[in-house]
């Protein structure tokens, strides 16, 4: 199981990067803080006073290998760790379904007239997440039972090398905003989005780093340098 907290909140991006992935539900990673790091991408850093909300997917071995490449694990851009998350299983209409299928049938493309209407839809979504995920794989669901979060291990991509706060890259802001639409519909709280993520991706244009990142292998660990022309490594980050 994989915990997404950055641009992989966007279902269309996940369907492209990990075409065999399945949706599990929303989750909270406790004792970590969400940030945009100095590279201009999302990261989580240890912080006993904070928590991070995101979405959990089930990955095949092939998808995990694809994600490793996208996240630049082999280059030291992100590291893979297993952490406990507080998981709320998705409603029966979504849980365990292929992400590609959800994207193709437009299940999340519900039109909303305003934020209040979207919040009501998301609240109904969360209330229908009523039983532990394990039970949803085994038996018929009673969607009127009390919601029961559970703790489970999840794969998290994070960086311990790049932990300084920084401004987001222009292209990443666009991907994050698309991801936040899906995240809200899938159970991530508006409070977390508005209080934690939005302030960190609302940066004046002249404060944002530009260009693509390439990686120099140097003694003492990987170092990112900015690419402004020519060919370079094209990484897609969390």
N, C-alpha and C positions, 0 to 999 in steps of 0.2 A: 504494500500500500504506500502511495506517494502523497505527501502533503504539499500542495501548491499555495504560494502566497504572493506571487508576482504576476507577470504577464500570462503565466499558464493558468490563471483563473479564467481566461477566455477559452470557451469550449472549442471554437473554430481552430484556434492555434493548437490546442491539445489534440484535436482530431487529426491535424496535419502532422504534428511532431510524433504523436504516439497513437497510430491508427488502430491499435488493438486495445486501447485503454477502456476501462469501464468506470462509470461514476459510482462513488460510494456515498458521499454526503459532505456536510460542512464539519469543520473541526477547529479547535482552539489549541494552540501551542502555548503553554504557560511558561513563565520565567524567561521569555525572550522578547526582544523589542524589534519592531519593524523599522527598517531604514532604507534610504537610498544611499549607497556608499559612494566613495570617491570615483568609482568607475562609471557611475551614473545609472546603476541598476539596483533592483531590490535585493535586500539581504536581511538576515535575522541575526541578532547578537544577544548573548546572554544578558539578562536583566531581571532580577528577582521581583521587580515591581511592575512588570509589563507582561502582556500576552499578545499573541498574534492570531488572527482569524484567517482561515483559508478553506480550501476545498481538497478533499481526498479522492484519489483515483486508484483503481487497481490496475497494475501494469503487468504485462507479460515480460518475459526475459528479453525478448527482442525490443520491446518498447523501452525498457530500462536502459539497454545498450544505446538506443537512439537518443534517449534523454541525456545520457552521459556525454555523448558527443555534442549535443546542443548546448549543454551547460559548461562545456570546456573542462570537464573533470580531469582528463588526461594532461591538460596544460596547467592545472593548479588554479583555475579561475574559481571554481566551486569545489567543495568537498562533500562527500556523501556521509551522512550520519543517520543513525536510527534514534528517534526520540519518541516519547509518549505524547500523544495528542488526545484531547477530549473530543470524542467523535459523536456526532448526531447523524444517524443514518438518514438518507434521502427518503422521500415518500415512495410508495410502491410503484408509482408511475415512472420513477427515474432510477431507483437503486439497482445497481448491477447491470444497467443497460449500457450498450456500447456508446461511447461518446460520439462516434461517427454517426450512429443512428439518430441520436438526440439532435445533432446538428442538422442532419438531412431532413428530418421530419418537422423541424421548426418548433419543437416542444417548448423552447424557452422564448420564442418570438411573440410573447404576449404584449399587445399594445397597451400602454398606460397613458391616461390623460394627464396625470400629475404624480408627484412624489408620494402623496398620501395613498393613492390607489395602488401604487407599486408596493408600498409598505404593507398594506392590507393583504395583498397577494402573497408577499413574502412571509407574513405572519401565519397565514393559512398553511403555507408550505411547511414552516417549522412545526406547527401544531400537528400536522399529519405525520411527522417523523416521530412515531410514537413508541417504537419498541427497539431494543438493541439490535445492532446490525446482524449479529449472529443469527437471531431468530428470523430475520427476514429472508435468509437463504433457505430456511427449513420448513416454514409453515405458513398457512394463510394468516394475513395480518388483520388485526383489529385496529383501525386507524383512529379509534376514539379513546384508546388507552393513554395513560399519562406518558409524556415524553421521557425517555430514559437515555441520557448520554452515557457513554462508556469510554474507558481509556484503552487505547491500542497503540502498538508501535507503528510508526510510519517513517518512511524514507524522506529525509529532508536534505535539500541541497543548500549549503550555506558557505560563506567564506570567513575564515579566521585571519586571512592575509589582508583583506581589504575591508576595514571596519570603520573607517572615518566617514562621517556624514558628508554628503555632497549633493550637488544638484543633479536632476535627472537629464538624460539625453532626450533630444527632441522626439526621435522616433519611438522612444520607450514610453513617453507620456501618452502618445496615441494608443499604443498597445495596452497600457495600463487602464486607460479610460474604457476601452472596450471590455477588458476583463472585469472591471468593476460592475458593469451592467449585469453580466452573468453571475458574478459573485453575490450580488444583492438578491437576485432571483433564487439562488441556490442556498441561501441561508446565512450568508455573512451579514452581520448587522450594519445598518446604516450608520450607527454611532461609531463603529470602528472605522468605517470607510471615511466618514466626514472628519473625525477627530485625529486619525492616525495617518491614513494614506493621502487623502486629498491635499492637506497642507504641504506634503513633501513632493507632490508632483505638480504643484501650482507655482512654478518658478518663472521669473522674468526671462525672456529669451536670451538676453546678454549674459545671464548667469549660467546657462546650460553648456555642458561640454558638447563639442561637435565632432563629426568624423567617426570612423570606425575604429575599433580597437584591434591591434595585433599584439602578439606576445613574444617577448624576447626571453629565451632561456638563458638565464645568467646565474652565476654562483649566488647562493643564498636564497634561491626561490625564483618563481616567475615574476616578470615585471611587465606591466602593461605600457605600451607606448601608443600614441595616437597616430593613426594613419590618415593622411590627407590626400594621397594620390596613389595610383598604381594598384597592384593586386595585393590582397592580404587575406588573412584568415577571417572567414565570415562566421562568427559565433552568434547564436541566439540565446540570450541569457534569461534567467529567472526574473 
